[in-house]
Amino acid sequence: MSPALADQECEACTSDADPLTAAEYTEYLDELSDDVWEVVDDHHLERTYPFENFRDALEFTYEIGELAEEVWHHPDIHLQWGEVKVEMWTHKIDGLRKTDFVMAARMDRIYDKYVTGQLPE
């Protein structure tokens, strides 16, 4: 059995790589939590994370920003009161790669801390 998506490496792709087809990305999409991620136009992943306040939404935004810098794979992030919307794709090829799904799983793992109340004081 392979490791969970969130535990896999974020691998850089080359500009001559092809985006995943729907048949190729379906298994990765199925591994993401709670069917809350959506593939839009076979181009990018999208999810909106709900929050009870602006502070937690802002902190979450900061945490996924730090993750993006760490692995050098950056989502589009839309922050507003009570929610953070994330759009994820590989800009270099203007489409989806496995790394986008790994990042989505890692963002879900970060979000789980907010849902379960396991945030540092």
Backbone as JSON Lines, residues from 0, in Angstrom:
{"i":0,"aa":"M","n":[0.85,-1.19,0.0],"ca":[0.0,0.0,0.0],"c":[0.89,1.24,0.0]}
{"i":1,"aa":"S","n":[0.57,2.2,-0.84],"ca":[1.39,3.41,-0.93],"c":[1.02,4.37,0.19]}
{"i":2,"aa":"P","n":[1.94,5.27,0.53],"ca":[1.65,6.23,1.6],"c":[0.51,7.18,1.22]}
{"i":3,"aa":"A","n":[-0.11,7.76,2.23],"ca":[-1.17,8.73,2.0],"c":[-0.64,9.86,1.12]}
{"i":4,"aa":"L","n":[-1.52,10.47,0.35],"ca":[-1.1,11.57,-0.53],"c":[-0.32,12.64,0.23]}
{"i":5,"aa":"A","n":[-0.79,13.01,1.41],"ca":[-0.15,14.08,2.18],"c":[1.27,13.72,2.59]}
{"i":6,"aa":"D","n":[1.61,12.44,2.58],"ca":[2.95,12.0,2.97],"c":[3.88,11.79,1.78]}
{"i":7,"aa":"Q","n":[3.38,12.0,0.58],"ca":[4.19,11.82,-0.61],"c":[4.92,13.11,-0.96]}
{"i":8,"aa":"E","n":[5.93,13.0,-1.78],"ca":[6.74,14.14,-2.18],"c":[6.02,15.04,-3.17]}
{"i":9,"aa":"C","n":[6.27,16.31,-3.07],"ca":[5.83,17.27,-4.09],"c":[6.95,17.34,-5.11]}
{"i":10,"aa":"E","n":[6.73,16.72,-6.24],"ca":[7.76,16.65,-7.26],"c":[7.55,17.73,-8.32]}
{"i":11,"aa":"A","n":[8.6,18.43,-8.62],"ca":[8.54,19.46,-9.67],"c":[8.39,18.77,-11.02]}
{"i":12,"aa":"C","n":[7.69,19.43,-11.91],"ca":[7.57,18.87,-13.26],"c":[8.31,19.79,-14.23]}
{"i":13,"aa":"T","n":[8.53,19.27,-15.41],"ca":[9.17,20.07,-16.44],"c":[8.1,20.71,-17.31]}
{"i":14,"aa":"S","n":[8.47,21.73,-18.03],"ca":[7.49,22.44,-18.85],"c":[7.03,21.61,-20.05]}
{"i":15,"aa":"D","n":[7.7,20.5,-20.33],"ca":[7.24,19.64,-21.42],"c":[6.36,18.49,-20.93]}
{"i":16,"aa":"A","n":[6.06,18.45,-19.63],"ca":[5.15,17.44,-19.08],"c":[3.72,17.76,-19.5]}
{"i":17,"aa":"D","n":[2.95,16.73,-19.67],"ca":[1.54,16.92,-20.03],"c":[0.69,16.95,-18.76]}
{"i":18,"aa":"P","n":[-0.36,17.76,-18.76],"ca":[-1.3,17.73,-17.63],"c":[-1.98,16.35,-17.56]}
{"i":19,"aa":"L","n":[-2.41,16.0,-16.36],"ca":[-3.13,14.75,-16.19],"c":[-4.48,14.82,-16.9]}
{"i":20,"aa":"T","n":[-4.9,13.68,-17.42],"ca":[-6.25,13.57,-17.98],"c":[-7.2,13.21,-16.84]}
{"i":21,"aa":"A","n":[-8.5,13.31,-17.1],"ca":[-9.5,12.95,-16.08],"c":[-9.31,11.51,-15.63]}
{"i":22,"aa":"A","n":[-9.0,10.62,-16.53],"ca":[-8.78,9.22,-16.17],"c":[-7.57,9.07,-15.25]}
{"i":23,"aa":"E","n":[-6.57,9.91,-15.46],"ca":[-5.36,9.84,-14.64],"c":[-5.53,10.49,-13.28]}
{"i":24,"aa":"Y","n":[-6.26,11.6,-13.18],"ca":[-6.35,12.28,-11.88],"c":[-7.46,11.77,-10.98]}
{"i":25,"aa":"T","n":[-8.38,10.96,-11.51],"ca":[-9.52,10.5,-10.71],"c":[-9.09,9.77,-9.45]}
{"i":26,"aa":"E","n":[-8.09,8.91,-9.53],"ca":[-7.67,8.17,-8.33],"c":[-7.11,9.11,-7.26]}
{"i":27,"aa":"Y","n":[-6.42,10.16,-7.66],"ca":[-5.9,11.12,-6.69],"c":[-7.04,11.92,-6.07]}
{"i":28,"aa":"L","n":[-7.99,12.31,-6.89],"ca":[-9.15,13.06,-6.38],"c":[-9.92,12.22,-5.37]}
{"i":29,"aa":"D","n":[-10.05,10.93,-5.64],"ca":[-10.76,10.03,-4.72],"c":[-10.06,9.9,-3.37]}
{"i":30,"aa":"E","n":[-8.75,10.15,-3.34],"ca":[-8.0,10.05,-2.08],"c":[-8.13,11.28,-1.19]}
{"i":31,"aa":"L","n":[-8.61,12.39,-1.75],"ca":[-8.76,13.61,-0.95],"c":[-9.97,13.49,-0.03]}
{"i":32,"aa":"S","n":[-9.96,14.25,1.07],"ca":[-10.95,14.08,2.12],"c":[-12.33,14.6,1.76]}
{"i":33,"aa":"D","n":[-13.34,13.84,2.12],"ca":[-14.74,14.26,2.17],"c":[-15.33,14.78,0.87]}
{"i":34,"aa":"D","n":[-14.78,14.45,-0.25],"ca":[-15.34,14.9,-1.53],"c":[-15.58,16.41,-1.59]}
{"i":35,"aa":"V","n":[-14.72,17.18,-0.97],"ca":[-14.89,18.63,-0.96],"c":[-14.02,19.33,-1.99]}
{"i":36,"aa":"W","n":[-13.07,18.64,-2.55],"ca":[-12.27,19.19,-3.64],"c":[-12.98,18.92,-4.95]}
{"i":37,"aa":"E","n":[-12.91,19.87,-5.84],"ca":[-13.53,19.73,-7.15],"c":[-12.48,20.05,-8.2]}
{"i":38,"aa":"V","n":[-12.47,19.29,-9.27],"ca":[-11.64,19.62,-10.42],"c":[-12.51,20.47,-11.35]}
{"i":39,"aa":"V","n":[-12.04,21.65,-11.66],"ca":[-12.78,22.6,-12.48],"c":[-12.19,22.63,-13.89]}
{"i":40,"aa":"D","n":[-13.03,22.35,-14.86],"ca":[-12.64,22.41,-16.28],"c":[-11.4,21.57,-16.61]}
{"i":41,"aa":"D","n":[-11.21,20.47,-15.9],"ca":[-10.02,19.62,-16.1],"c":[-8.74,20.43,-15.99]}
{"i":42,"aa":"H","n":[-8.78,21.55,-15.27],"ca":[-7.65,22.47,-15.21],"c":[-7.07,22.64,-13.82]}
{"i":43,"aa":"H","n":[-7.95,22.81,-12.82],"ca":[-7.43,23.08,-11.48],"c":[-8.33,22.48,-10.41]}
{"i":44,"aa":"L","n":[-7.73,22.29,-9.25],"ca":[-8.46,21.86,-8.06],"c":[-8.98,23.08,-7.33]}
{"i":45,"aa":"E","n":[-10.15,22.94,-6.7],"ca":[-10.73,24.06,-5.98],"c":[-11.44,23.54,-4.72]}
{"i":46,"aa":"R","n":[-11.24,24.26,-3.63],"ca":[-11.93,23.95,-2.38],"c":[-12.09,25.23,-1.58]}
{"i":47,"aa":"T","n":[-13.21,25.32,-0.87],"ca":[-13.42,26.41,0.07],"c":[-13.45,25.83,1.47]}
{"i":48,"aa":"Y","n":[-12.57,26.35,2.33],"ca":[-12.49,25.92,3.72],"c":[-13.29,26.91,4.59]}
{"i":49,"aa":"P","n":[-14.28,26.43,5.33],"ca":[-15.05,27.33,6.19],"c":[-14.37,27.52,7.55]}
{"i":50,"aa":"F","n":[-14.53,28.73,8.1],"ca":[-14.0,29.06,9.42],"c":[-15.04,29.84,10.21]}
{"i":51,"aa":"E","n":[-14.92,29.81,11.53],"ca":[-15.86,30.52,12.38],"c":[-15.5,31.98,12.58]}
{"i":52,"aa":"N","n":[-14.3,32.36,12.13],"ca":[-13.88,33.75,12.3],"c":[-12.78,34.1,11.31]}
{"i":53,"aa":"F","n":[-12.47,35.37,11.25],"ca":[-11.45,35.85,10.33],"c":[-10.05,35.43,10.78]}
{"i":54,"aa":"R","n":[-9.79,35.48,12.09],"ca":[-8.46,35.17,12.61],"c":[-8.0,33.78,12.19]}
{"i":55,"aa":"D","n":[-8.86,32.76,12.38],"ca":[-8.48,31.4,12.0],"c":[-8.29,31.28,10.49]}
{"i":56,"aa":"A","n":[-9.14,31.94,9.72],"ca":[-8.99,31.92,8.26],"c":[-7.64,32.53,7.86]}
{"i":57,"aa":"L","n":[-7.28,33.62,8.52],"ca":[-6.02,34.29,8.24],"c":[-4.83,33.41,8.63]}
{"i":58,"aa":"E","n":[-4.89,32.79,9.8],"ca":[-3.81,31.91,10.25],"c":[-3.65,30.71,9.31]}
{"i":59,"aa":"F","n":[-4.77,30.15,8.88],"ca":[-4.73,29.04,7.94],"c":[-4.07,29.47,6.62]}
{"i":60,"aa":"T","n":[-4.44,30.64,6.16],"ca":[-3.84,31.19,4.94],"c":[-2.33,31.3,5.09]}
{"i":61,"aa":"Y","n":[-1.9,31.79,6.24],"ca":[-0.46,31.9,6.5],"c":[0.2,30.52,6.47]}
{"i":62,"aa":"E","n":[-0.43,29.54,7.11],"ca":[0.16,28.19,7.17],"c":[0.28,27.56,5.79]}
{"i":63,"aa":"I","n":[-0.74,27.71,4.95],"ca":[-0.61,27.11,3.62],"c":[0.37,27.91,2.76]}
{"i":64,"aa":"G","n":[0.51,29.19,3.05],"ca":[1.55,29.98,2.39],"c":[2.94,29.49,2.75]}
{"i":65,"aa":"E","n":[3.15,29.16,4.01],"ca":[4.44,28.61,4.45],"c":[4.71,27.26,3.79]}
{"i":66,"aa":"L","n":[3.68,26.42,3.72],"ca":[3.82,25.13,3.04],"c":[4.21,25.34,1.57]}
{"i":67,"aa":"A","n":[3.53,26.26,0.91],"ca":[3.81,26.53,-0.5],"c":[5.26,26.98,-0.71]}
{"i":68,"aa":"E","n":[5.75,27.82,0.18],"ca":[7.14,28.27,0.07],"c":[8.11,27.11,0.31]}
{"i":69,"aa":"E","n":[7.77,26.26,1.28],"ca":[8.63,25.13,1.62],"c":[8.81,24.18,0.44]}
{"i":70,"aa":"V","n":[7.73,23.89,-0.29],"ca":[7.81,22.94,-1.4],"c":[7.85,23.61,-2.76]}
{"i":71,"aa":"W","n":[7.8,24.94,-2.77],"ca":[7.86,25.76,-3.97],"c":[6.78,25.37,-4.97]}
{"i":72,"aa":"H","n":[5.55,25.31,-4.43],"ca":[4.37,25.0,-5.26],"c":[3.22,25.84,-4.69]}
{"i":73,"aa":"H","n":[2.8,26.85,-5.41],"ca":[1.96,27.91,-4.85],"c":[0.53,27.9,-5.37]}
{"i":74,"aa":"P","n":[-0.44,27.81,-4.46],"ca":[-1.85,27.9,-4.87],"c":[-2.29,29.35,-5.0]}
{"i":75,"aa":"D","n":[-3.43,29.55,-5.64],"ca":[-4.1,30.84,-5.56],"c":[-4.98,30.78,-4.32]}
{"i":76,"aa":"I","n":[-4.9,31.8,-3.48],"ca":[-5.61,31.81,-2.2],"c":[-6.5,33.04,-2.15]}
{"i":77,"aa":"H","n":[-7.77,32.83,-1.8],"ca":[-8.74,33.91,-1.67],"c":[-9.26,33.9,-0.24]}
{"i":78,"aa":"L","n":[-8.91,34.92,0.52],"ca":[-9.26,35.01,1.94],"c":[-10.39,36.01,2.13]}
{"i":79,"aa":"Q","n":[-11.39,35.62,2.88],"ca":[-12.43,36.55,3.31],"c":[-12.94,36.08,4.66]}
{"i":80,"aa":"W","n":[-13.77,36.89,5.28],"ca":[-14.27,36.52,6.6],"c":[-14.99,35.19,6.51]}
{"i":81,"aa":"G","n":[-14.54,34.25,7.33],"ca":[-15.21,32.96,7.45],"c":[-14.86,31.91,6.42]}
{"i":82,"aa":"E","n":[-13.96,32.22,5.49],"ca":[-13.59,31.18,4.54],"c":[-12.3,31.52,3.79]}
{"i":83,"aa":"V","n":[-11.68,30.44,3.34],"ca":[-10.5,30.53,2.49],"c":[-10.75,29.62,1.29]}
{"i":84,"aa":"K","n":[-10.73,30.21,0.11],"ca":[-10.89,29.43,-1.11],"c":[-9.51,29.23,-1.73]}
{"i":85,"aa":"V","n":[-9.23,28.0,-2.11],"ca":[-7.92,27.65,-2.66],"c":[-8.12,27.06,-4.05]}
{"i":86,"aa":"E","n":[-7.31,27.53,-4.97],"ca":[-7.26,26.96,-6.32],"c":[-5.83,26.48,-6.53]}
{"i":87,"aa":"M","n":[-5.71,25.24,-7.0],"ca":[-4.39,24.6,-7.09],"c":[-4.22,23.99,-8.47]}
{"i":88,"aa":"W","n":[-3.13,24.35,-9.15],"ca":[-2.73,23.7,-10.4],"c":[-1.26,23.97,-10.61]}
{"i":89,"aa":"T","n":[-0.68,23.27,-11.54],"ca":[0.73,23.46,-11.86],"c":[0.82,24.52,-12.95]}
{"i":90,"aa":"H","n":[1.25,25.7,-12.55],"ca":[1.28,26.84,-13.46],"c":[2.19,26.61,-14.67]}
{"i":91,"aa":"K","n":[3.28,25.89,-14.45],"ca":[4.26,25.66,-15.51],"c":[3.65,24.97,-16.73]}
{"i":92,"aa":"I","n":[2.66,24.1,-16.49],"ca":[2.03,23.37,-17.6],"c":[0.56,23.76,-17.76]}
{"i":93,"aa":"D","n":[0.1,24.68,-16.92],"ca":[-1.29,25.16,-16.96],"c":[-2.28,24.01,-16.88]}
{"i":94,"aa":"G","n":[-2.04,23.14,-15.91],"ca":[-2.92,21.98,-15.7],"c":[-2.54,21.24,-14.44]}
{"i":95,"aa":"L","n":[-3.13,20.08,-14.27],"ca":[-2.95,19.29,-13.05],"c":[-1.85,18.25,-13.18]}
{"i":96,"aa":"R","n":[-1.11,18.1,-12.08],"ca":[-0.13,17.03,-11.9],"c":[-0.38,16.41,-10.53]}
{"i":97,"aa":"K","n":[0.24,15.28,-10.27],"ca":[0.06,14.61,-8.98],"c":[0.39,15.54,-7.82]}
{"i":98,"aa":"T","n":[1.4,16.37,-7.98],"ca":[1.82,17.29,-6.93],"c":[0.68,18.19,-6.46]}
{"i":99,"aa":"D","n":[-0.22,18.56,-7.34],"ca":[-1.36,19.39,-6.95],"c":[-2.25,18.66,-5.94]}
{"i":100,"aa":"F","n":[-2.41,17.37,-6.13],"ca":[-3.22,16.57,-5.22],"c":[-2.5,16.32,-3.9]}
{"i":101,"aa":"V","n":[-1.18,16.17,-3.97],"ca":[-0.38,16.05,-2.74],"c":[-0.52,17.33,-1.92]}
{"i":102,"aa":"M","n":[-0.4,18.48,-2.58],"ca":[-0.57,19.75,-1.87],"c":[-1.97,19.89,-1.28]}
{"i":103,"aa":"A","n":[-2.99,19.49,-2.02],"ca":[-4.36,19.55,-1.52],"c":[-4.5,18.7,-0.26]}
{"i":104,"aa":"A","n":[-3.92,17.5,-0.27],"ca":[-3.98,16.62,0.9],"c":[-3.24,17.24,2.08]}
{"i":105,"aa":"R","n":[-2.13,17.91,1.83],"ca":[-1.39,18.56,2.91],"c":[-2.17,19.75,3.48]}
{"i":106,"aa":"M","n":[-2.84,20.49,2.61],"ca":[-3.68,21.6,3.1],"c":[-4.84,21.07,3.94]}
{"i":107,"aa":"D","n":[-5.42,19.94,3.52],"ca":[-6.48,19.33,4.31],"c":[-5.96,18.92,5.69]}
{"i":108,"aa":"R","n":[-4.76,18.41,5.73],"ca":[-4.16,18.0,7.01],"c":[-3.99,19.21,7.93]}
{"i":109,"aa":"I","n":[-3.56,20.33,7.37],"ca":[-3.43,21.56,8.16],"c":[-4.81,21.99,8.65]}
{"i":110,"aa":"Y","n":[-5.8,21.95,7.78],"ca":[-7.16,22.37,8.14],"c":[-7.74,21.5,9.26]}
{"i":111,"aa":"D","n":[-7.41,20.22,9.24],"ca":[-7.91,19.31,10.28],"c":[-7.56,19.79,11.68]}
{"i":112,"aa":"K","n":[-6.43,20.47,11.83],"ca":[-6.06,21.02,13.15],"c":[-7.07,22.06,13.62]}
{"i":113,"aa":"Y","n":[-7.64,22.81,12.69],"ca":[-8.63,23.82,13.04],"c":[-9.97,23.17,13.39]}
{"i":114,"aa":"V","n":[-10.31,22.11,12.69],"ca":[-11.57,21.42,12.92],"c":[-11.54,20.68,14.25]}
{"i":115,"aa":"T","n":[-10.41,20.07,14.57],"ca":[-10.31,19.27,15.79],"c":[-9.86,20.08,17.0]}
{"i":116,"aa":"G","n":[-9.52,21.35,16.79],"ca":[-9.09,22.19,17.9],"c":[-7.7,21.89,18.41]}
{"i":117,"aa":"Q","n":[-6.86,21.3,17.57],"ca":[-5.5,20.93,17.96],"c":[-4.49,22.01,17.57]}
{"i":118,"aa":"L","n":[-4.88,23.25,17.72],"ca":[-3.99,24.36,17.4],"c":[-3.08,24.69,18.57]}
{"i":119,"aa":"P","n":[-1.87,25.11,18.28],"ca":[-0.98,25.52,19.38],"c":[-1.52,26.79,20.03]}
{"i":120,"aa":"E","n":[-1.28,26.9,21.31],"ca":[-1.73,28.08,22.07],"c":[-0.86,29.27,21.79]}
